[in-house]
Amino acid sequence: MIRVGIIGLGTVGAGTYRILTQNHSLIKSRTGLNIKVEKIADIDTSKPKEVGLKEGLFTTDAYEIINDKKIDIVVELIGGTTTAFDLITESIKKKKGIITANKHLLALRGKEIFELARKSGSPIGFEASVCGGIPVIRAVKEGLVANRITNIMGILNGTSNYIMTKMTEEGKPFSVALKDAQRLGFAEQDPTFDVEGIDAAHKLCILINLAFGCYINLKDISIKGITRIEPVDIELAREFGYKIKLLALARQDGNELEARVEPAMIPITHPMSSVNDVFNAVYIVGDRVGPNMFYGRGAGSEPTGSAVVSDIVDIAQQMASKNTKASLFCLGFNNKITIKESNAACVPFYLRFTAQDRPGVLSKISGILARYMISISTVIQKGREENGYVPIVMLTHEAVEGDIKKAMEEIDRLPFIRGESIQIRIEEGLVN
């Protein structure tokens, strides 16, 4: 028998418990393993009744689980980066199997945790930390282990994707779409981590660690959120044959790695453009297998609980066979990879300016862009005039991002330009 202790009885913890108990016979018939939930800890004493826990399973002391010699696997589902770190590291010292869904912690202190697990021989599973029920972690660690991965593109945050979907399909402004997401429970009252791209960046950190064999910090990722995207941008993108998505992107070029999270235009014909609502997807290109796409629900009690249980089963099988493989992926890390400066990227751009409707404006803007060697492919003036101002939209040929930023800063200082102008990358070189 493999005994499991769960720390945290929130949305994911409750889902994990239900799956382990309700599908116990199914799991046993498929794996031959008898997996039992021995104890569950949470500081909220109302949770046992809400979830319908069996008598004697609940405790408010997480260390009861860690110090219980009968418990083989500790599942950390409380989130955060302080107490969770202490609980995980103490469990590793006790040589227990560890499972976590804590993407923030792994992005911040994953290197410490994995090195400690490797040294102690404790197996660690973290499938649920990226994209909920989508088995992308296992796919990268195992299914694509023989491939040199060259590209990752992901829609990794369901909240922001829901908002962008509503803006695209219903023409809603960001503020209205956000309120809809909050009303339906898809967004927190403080949605900063979601809409500013931080949550997606945490997940991208983990994927990069696995796919490219290097530890990176959150500061190594260029991050931009969706708060400044307006319906006019989405409408024009559609006319140009694109959709705007909050994309997590990682590309390896030799020993350089580009990593970013930001809104980007992708061809409407690309399969990632059809990922809508709260769904997530990860698009991975390997040198041997080519492009692979993983799609499904990226959050929620049951999908994420399913990912947690998959890790429990995996580690239970290792323990039953006495063949633990603690953090095996760490063994192939390449410390020679350097992070490419975000300003060095060379791609086409969508630019939108709010300018006074008068002669000479367009030539002045074009002159500044030309000075920075930025070539324009398309220019349109579209939209309703507001107090004498109209949107001017340009598509560029490939341009260095640093040059784009310098040109935009100069243009925004012009007396006939209102507010901060918008720039969005166009991702045309995607493998279909």
Residue, then its C-alpha position, 0 to 999 in steps of 0.5 A: m500500500i502507498r499512503v498519501g498525505i495532502i497539504g491544502l484542501g482548496t480547489v485542487g486538493a479537493g479535486t485530488y481527494r475526490i479522484l483518489t477515492q472515487n476512482h480508487s478501483l479504476i486506478k488499482s485495476r490499471t496499475g496494481l497499486n493500492i493508493k490510500v489517502e492517509k491524512i489531509a491538512d488545512i488551516d480551514t476547519s470548515k473544509p472537511k465538511e465541504v468536501g465530505l472527508k471521512e472521519g479521522l483524515f483531517t488535521t490542521d497541522a501539516y507537519e503531522i503529515i511530514n512526520d508520519k512515517k507511514i506516509d510515503i508521498v506528500v502533496e503540497l497544494i497550498g501555494g505561495t513561496t515561503t511556507a510551501f518551500d519549508l514544507i517541501t524541503e522538510s519532506i525531502k529531508k524525510k526522503k518522502g516522494i514530493i508532488t506540487a502544483n506550485k508554479h510560482l515556487l518552482a519558477l522562483r526556487g526550483k533549482e534549490i528544490f530539485e537539487l535537494a531532491r536529487k541529492s536525497g533521492s526523493p522523487i518529485g512530480f510537478e505535472a499540475s504546475v503547468c497547464g492543469g490537466i494537460p500532460v505537457i510536463r511528462a511529454v517534455k520529460e519523457g515523450l520528447v526526451a530524444n528531441r532537441i527542442t527548438n521552439i515552445m509557444g504556449i497559451l498558458n493562462g486561461t483567464s487572459n485567454y478568456i478575456m482575449t476571446k471575449m474581446t475578439e468574438e464580442g468586441k468587448p473592451f478589456s475592462v468589460a471582458l475582465k469583469d465578465a471573467q471575475r463574475l464567472g470565477f475565471a479571474e481573481q479580484d486582483p487579476t494582476f498575475d493573470v492579465e500582466g503575463i506573470d502567471a504565464a511567465h512562471k509556467l514558461c520558466i518551468l517549461i524552459n528548465l525542462a525543454f532547454g536544460c537550463y535554469i532561468n529566472l523570472k527576470d530573464i523573461s520579457i513580460k508584457g500583459i494584455t491590459r492595453i489591447e483595444p478592440v480596434d487592435i483586434e479588429l485590424a488584426r482580423e483584417f490582416g489575417y491574424k489573431i491576438k493571443l497572450l503568448a509565452l514564447a521560447r526559442q533556442d538559437g545556438n547557445e542563445l535563448e529567447a524567452r518572452v510573454e506578451p500579446a502577439m499576432i499569429p496567423i489565423t490559419h495556425p492551430m494556436s489561433s483556435v484556442n479559445d476561452v479558458f483553454n490552454a495549449v502548448y505548441i512544441v517543435g522538436d528536431r526529430v518529431g517536428p511540431n506537437m500541440f497539447y491542448g486542454r483545460g489549464a485549470g480547475s479542480e478536476p483537470t488539475g487534480s487529474a494531473v496531481v494524481s498522475d504524479i502520485v501514480d508515477i511516484a507510487q510505481q517507482m516506490a513499488s519497484k524501488n526504482t526512484k528517479a529523482s529529478l532525472f531531467c536535472l542531469g542533462f542541464n546545459n549551463k552554457i545557454t545565455i539569455k538573448e536580449s529581448n531588444a535584439a529580436c527581429v520580427p515584423f511589428y504592428l504599430r498603432f498611433t493616436a494622432q491629430d488628423r492633419p497634413g504632415v503627420l504621416s510623413k513625420i512618423s514615417g521619417i522617424l521610422a526610416r531613420y531607425m531603418i524600419s521599413i513599412s509594409t502597410v499603412i492605414q488610417k481607420g476608426r472614428e475621429e475623437n476630438g480631432y484624433v484618429p488611429i494610424v496603423m502601420l505594419t512593418h517588415e522585419a525590424v529589430e525590437g530595440d530600434i522599434k522601441k527607440a522610434m516609438e519613444e521619439i514618436d510619442r514625444l511629438p506634439f500631435i501624438r496622444g498617449e502611448s502608442i501600441q506595438i505588437r509583435i507579428e509571429e509569422g515564422l511559426v511551424n504549422 
